[in-house]
């Protein structure tokens, strides 16, 4: 028998022996799929993190009891002022000159919401007497935005959008009216090309209200019933030609300046979505997270993300602390040390830092 035939016969015999053996064939070891995100809790438990801003390399957290700052390469937060005050919003006129709309903690009267001013990046604050209204009357300020190119300050109240060219000494009404019977309107955003202002909140009958104001000619639009009432809007964000409005009941989006709208989370069922973060480095990537209206009970932290501009979503529940107050009240996506991070300000749960994939 030729050598080649002998080798072929031996190979066939070994193959048949393997098939008849009682020993199962070896299987490759299981491959563990890593989580796409890494969560790190950074303290501030018990506080409501209402808004997050980036100021140069620092991150600012506006809470229901003071203003906190995180410095670069640190995972801890430092109180830098306004302890005992609930912060509604903050406008940075320059790196050192800041204006904050605040009210005493647990003070629900809108007349108690006033401006505090700092000229040293929050190290010290002075109360300023500048009525937000007309004829010396004052109502609460719930959102602030400063346009450094026009040197103009914008603010919203219960049902009014106003502007000031002298840092709040006097105000000019743009849309709505003063002292309206309505809930706070805390959503306020200027489009990237500075042509429109979008703002909104809640009307007098717990109805979600959203508006746009065109700066060139004062053209106004009002949008209602985009989300099922009762509802309220908290933030407006922009990406390319899209406008995203976040509120109770989900997130809605328009790509034609409000002519038509798409609900991105149709199954939200009155869950609150205070914000959406848009990843500038990944086309179509969005992040959001919600809050069930529970003021005193823990709830899970569930991060949601989309890779197709909100048409479909994936979700991941944080598995760290079982009794975490994981409802998300604010969001901020930043680049730090060539890595993307998402900061999640929780409702009484403190601050969560998420390292993105």
C-alpha positions in Angstrom: 0.0 0.0 0.0 1.4 3.3 -0.9 2.3 5.7 1.8 -0.3 8.3 0.7 -3.1 5.7 0.9 -2.0 4.7 4.4 -2.2 8.3 5.6 -5.6 8.7 4.1 -6.8 5.5 5.8 -5.5 6.7 9.2 -7.2 10.1 8.9 -10.5 8.5 8.1 -10.2 6.0 11.1 -9.4 8.9 13.5 -12.4 10.9 12.2 -14.8 8.0 12.6 -13.4 7.2 16.1 -14.1 10.8 17.1 -17.7 10.7 15.9 -18.4 7.5 17.9 -16.6 8.6 21.0 -18.7 9.4 24.2 -16.5 12.5 24.8 -18.1 15.7 23.5 -16.0 17.8 21.2 -14.2 20.7 22.8 -16.1 24.0 22.7 -14.5 27.4 22.5 -14.6 29.4 25.8 -17.5 31.8 26.2 -16.8 35.4 25.0 -17.9 38.0 27.5 -19.4 41.1 25.9 -18.2 44.2 27.8 -20.8 46.9 28.7 -20.7 49.8 26.3 -20.5 52.3 29.1 -18.7 52.7 32.4 -20.5 54.4 35.3 -18.9 56.2 38.2 -20.9 57.8 40.9 -19.3 61.1 42.0 -21.2 62.1 45.2 -23.7 65.0 45.7 -26.3 62.5 46.9 -29.5 64.1 48.2 -29.2 67.1 45.8 -31.4 67.7 42.8 -28.9 68.5 39.9 -31.1 70.9 37.9 -28.7 72.0 35.2 -25.1 71.3 34.0 -22.8 73.7 32.2 -19.2 73.5 30.9 -17.2 76.6 31.6 -13.7 76.3 30.0 -12.3 73.1 31.6 -14.6 73.2 34.6 -18.1 71.7 34.9 -20.8 73.5 36.9 -23.7 71.9 38.6 -26.8 74.0 39.5 -28.6 72.4 42.3 -31.5 72.9 44.7 -28.9 74.0 47.3 -26.0 75.8 45.9 -23.6 75.9 42.9 -21.0 73.2 42.6 -17.9 73.0 40.4 -15.7 70.1 39.2 -12.2 70.9 38.2 -10.2 69.1 35.5 -8.9 65.6 36.3 -11.0 65.5 39.5 -13.9 63.3 40.4 -15.1 65.4 43.3 -17.3 68.5 43.5 -16.8 71.7 45.4 -19.5 74.1 46.6 -18.5 77.5 45.2 -21.4 79.6 46.4 -25.1 80.2 46.8 -25.6 77.7 49.5 -29.2 77.8 50.8 -30.5 78.9 47.3 -32.2 76.9 44.7 -30.7 77.8 41.3 -33.0 78.2 38.3 -30.4 79.0 35.7 -27.0 80.7 35.1 -25.8 83.0 32.4 -22.0 83.5 31.9 -21.4 87.1 30.7 -17.6 86.5 30.7 -15.3 83.9 32.2 -15.5 85.9 35.5 -18.9 87.7 35.3 -21.9 85.5 36.0 -25.6 86.1 36.6 -27.7 83.5 38.4 -31.5 83.3 38.8 -32.1 81.9 42.3 -34.6 81.7 45.1 -34.3 80.7 48.7 -34.5 77.0 49.2 -38.1 75.7 49.6 -39.4 79.2 48.6 -42.0 78.5 45.9 -43.2 82.1 45.4 -42.1 83.4 42.0 -41.5 86.9 43.5 -38.7 85.4 45.5 -36.7 84.4 42.4 -34.2 87.1 41.8 -30.7 87.6 40.3 -27.4 87.1 42.0 -24.2 88.5 40.4 -20.6 87.4 40.6 -17.5 89.1 39.2 -15.0 86.4 40.3 -16.4 83.2 38.7 -18.6 82.4 41.6 -16.2 83.0 44.5 -18.5 85.7 45.9 -22.1 86.8 45.1 -24.1 90.0 45.4 -27.9 90.2 45.2 -29.0 92.7 42.6 -32.3 94.5 42.5 -33.5 94.4 38.9 -37.2 93.7 38.4 -38.1 91.2 35.7 -41.2 92.8 34.4 -42.7 96.2 33.5 -43.6 99.3 35.6 -41.4 98.1 38.4 -43.3 94.8 38.9 -41.4 91.6 39.2 -42.0 87.9 38.4 -39.7 84.9 38.7 -37.0 84.2 36.1 -36.8 80.5 35.2 -34.4 80.4 32.3 -31.5 82.6 31.2 -29.4 82.8 28.1 -26.7 85.3 27.2 -25.7 86.0 23.6 -22.1 87.4 23.7 -22.1 88.6 20.1 -25.2 90.8 20.5 -24.4 91.4 24.2 -28.0 90.5 24.9 -29.6 88.7 27.8 -32.7 86.6 27.3 -35.0 85.3 30.0 -38.4 83.5 30.5 -41.0 83.8 33.2 -44.4 82.3 33.7 -45.6 83.1 30.2 -43.2 85.6 28.7 -40.0 85.8 26.7 -38.0 89.0 27.2 -34.6 90.5 26.4 -32.3 92.9 28.1 -29.4 94.9 26.5 -28.2 96.2 29.9 -27.9 92.9 31.9 -31.3 92.9 33.3 -31.6 96.6 34.4 -34.6 96.9 32.0 -36.4 94.3 30.0 -38.3 94.3 26.6 -41.1 91.8 26.1 -40.7 89.7 22.9 -43.4 87.1 23.1 -46.2 86.3 25.5 -47.1 88.6 28.4 -46.0 89.5 31.9 -47.6 87.9 34.9 -49.6 85.4 32.9 -51.6 82.7 34.7 -49.2 79.8 33.8 -46.6 77.5 35.2 -42.8 78.3 35.0 -41.4 78.2 31.5 -37.9 76.9 31.9 -37.0 75.8 28.4 -34.9 78.4 26.5 -32.5 78.1 23.6 -31.0 80.2 20.9 -30.4 78.5 17.5 -26.8 78.1 16.5 -27.1 80.6 13.7 -28.8 83.0 16.2 -31.9 83.5 14.0 -34.6 82.1 16.4 -35.3 81.5 20.0 -37.2 78.4 21.1 -38.8 78.4 24.6 -41.6 76.8 26.5 -42.8 75.0 29.6 -46.3 74.5 30.9 -49.6 76.5 30.5 -52.3 77.3 33.0 -54.1 73.9 32.7 -51.0 71.7 32.9 -50.7 71.7 29.1 -47.3 71.6 27.4 -46.5 74.8 25.6 -43.7 75.4 23.1 -42.9 78.6 21.2 -40.5 80.0 18.6 -39.6 83.6 18.0 -37.8 84.8 14.9 -35.4 87.6 15.8 -35.2 89.3 12.4 -38.9 90.2 12.2 -40.6 89.0 15.4 -42.5 86.2 13.7 -43.9 83.8 16.3 -45.2 80.3 16.4 -46.9 78.3 19.1 -47.1 74.5 19.3 -49.5 72.5 21.4 -50.4 68.8 22.0 -47.1 67.6 20.6 -46.9 65.4 23.8 -50.0 64.1 25.6 -51.2 66.5 28.3 -50.6 66.9 31.1 -47.1 67.8 30.0 -44.3 70.3 30.3 -41.1 71.2 28.3 -37.7 71.5 30.0 -35.1 71.8 27.2 -34.7 72.5 23.5 -31.6 71.2 21.6 -30.4 71.5 18.0 -28.5 69.2 15.7 -28.0 70.0 12.0 -31.5 71.1 10.9 -33.3 69.3 13.7 -35.0 70.8 16.7 -35.5 68.5 19.7 -37.9 69.4 22.5 -37.8 67.4 25.8 -40.5 67.1 28.3 -43.0 65.0 30.2 -44.1 62.2 27.9 -40.9 62.0 25.8 -39.0 63.9 23.1 -40.4 65.4 19.9 -38.4 66.4 16.9 -38.9 68.6 13.8 -36.7 69.0 10.8 -38.8 71.6 9.0 -39.1 74.4 11.7 -42.2 73.0 13.2 -44.3 72.3 10.1 -44.4 68.6 11.3 -43.2 66.7 14.3 -42.1 63.2 15.2 -42.4 61.6 18.6 -39.2 59.8 19.3 -40.3 58.0 22.5 -44.0 57.2 21.8 -44.2 54.7 24.6 -42.9 57.1 27.3 -46.3 57.1 29.1 -45.7 60.5 30.9 -42.2 59.6 32.0 -40.2 62.8 32.2 -37.3 63.4 29.8 -35.5 66.6 30.9 -32.8 66.6 28.2 -31.2 64.9 25.2 -27.4 64.9 24.5 -26.2 64.9 20.9 -22.8 63.4 20.2 -20.9 65.6 17.8 -18.4 62.9 17.0 -21.0 60.2 15.9 -23.5 61.1 13.3 -27.0 60.3 14.6 -26.0 59.3 18.1 -28.3 60.6 20.8 -28.4 60.0 24.6 -31.3 60.5 27.0 -32.5 59.2 30.3 -35.8 59.7 32.2 -37.4 60.2 35.6 -40.6 58.7 36.9 -42.4 61.3 38.9 -41.4 60.0 42.3 -40.1 62.6 44.8 -39.2 60.3 47.7 -38.7 56.8 46.4 -35.6 55.3 44.7 -35.8 54.3 41.1 -33.4 52.7 38.6 -31.1 54.7 36.4 -31.7 53.7 32.8 -29.5 55.2 30.0 -31.0 55.2 26.5 -29.2 55.8 23.3 -29.9 55.9 19.6 -27.7 55.6 16.5 -30.3 56.8 14.0 -31.2 60.3 15.4 -33.9 58.9 17.6 -35.8 56.5 15.3 -34.8 53.5 17.4 -33.4 53.2 20.9 -31.3 50.8 23.1 -31.2 50.9 26.9 -28.9 49.9 29.7 -29.9 49.8 33.4 -27.2 50.8 35.9 -26.6 47.8 38.2 -24.6 49.6 41.0 -26.7 50.7 44.0 -30.0 49.0 44.5 -31.7 51.9 46.3 -30.3 54.7 44.0 -32.4 57.7 43.2 -31.6 57.2 39.6 -34.1 59.5 37.9 -32.1 61.9 35.6 -32.7 65.6 35.9 -29.9 67.0 33.7 -27.3 65.9 31.2 -24.0 67.2 29.7 -21.8 65.5 27.1 -18.2 66.7 27.2 -14.7 65.8 25.9 -12.1 65.3 28.6 -8.6 64.1 27.9 -9.6 62.9 24.4 -12.4 60.8 25.8 -16.2 61.4 25.7 -18.1 61.5 29.0 -21.7 61.9 29.8 -22.6 63.6 33.1 -26.0 62.7 34.5 -27.4 64.9 37.2 -29.9 62.9 39.2 -33.0 63.8 41.2 -31.7 63.4 44.8 -29.2 60.8 43.6 -26.2 63.0 43.0 -23.9 62.9 40.0 -23.1 60.0 37.7 -20.2 60.2 35.2 -20.5 57.8 32.3 -17.5 56.9 30.1 -18.8 56.4 26.6 -17.7 53.7 24.2 
